[in-house]
Amino acid sequence: MGVGLGKLDGMDRNHLERCHGMGTRERGEASKVSYVSLETEIPEVLYRGMKDFIGENPNWDQYRVMSSALAHFLFQNGCDDRSVTERYLDDLFTHPDH
């Protein structure tokens, strides 16, 4: 199930920017990991693929899969944030069963 265009038009487009600071402390604390909770709808075929992958790779969970996928997308589309690049490269050279 996808989000219809009418629903997108009614959404507050600045919601993500306002929520961005919710999971972070000070920017200078780069060594500490902070998290932001996201909720989204994805196609069922992607959900089933993720579920099958997690079932075959017990050291992975939905959070690690989604974080890895997002880092991959951002890196491939020109994001130059060092932490995104590090996450992308770490996942690239880490076997799924580790």
Residue, then its C-alpha position, 0 to 999 in steps of 0.5 A: m500500500g502506498v501513500g496517495l498524492g492527496k495524503l502527501d499534499g496534506m502532510d506537513r513537509n517540515h515534519l522530518e526536519r522538526c523531528h531530526g533533533m529529537g534523537t540527537r544530543e550535541r553535534g560535537e558528540a560524534s562518538k555517541v550513536s543517536y537514533v531517530s524513530l521512523e515509520t513508513e509504509i513499504p511494498e509488501v514484496l520488500y517486507r517479505g524479502m526483508k523478513d526472509f533475509i532476517g530469517e536466514n541471517p539471525n544476526w540481522d534485524q529489521y533495524r539493521v537492514m533498514s539502516s543499511a539500506l538507507a546508508h546505501f541509498l544516501f551514499q549512492n546518491g551523493c551524500d557526503d556525510r562521513s558517518v553515512t559513508e562509514r556505515y555504507l563501507d562497514d556494511l559493504f565489507t561485513h558478511p551478512d552472517h556476522 
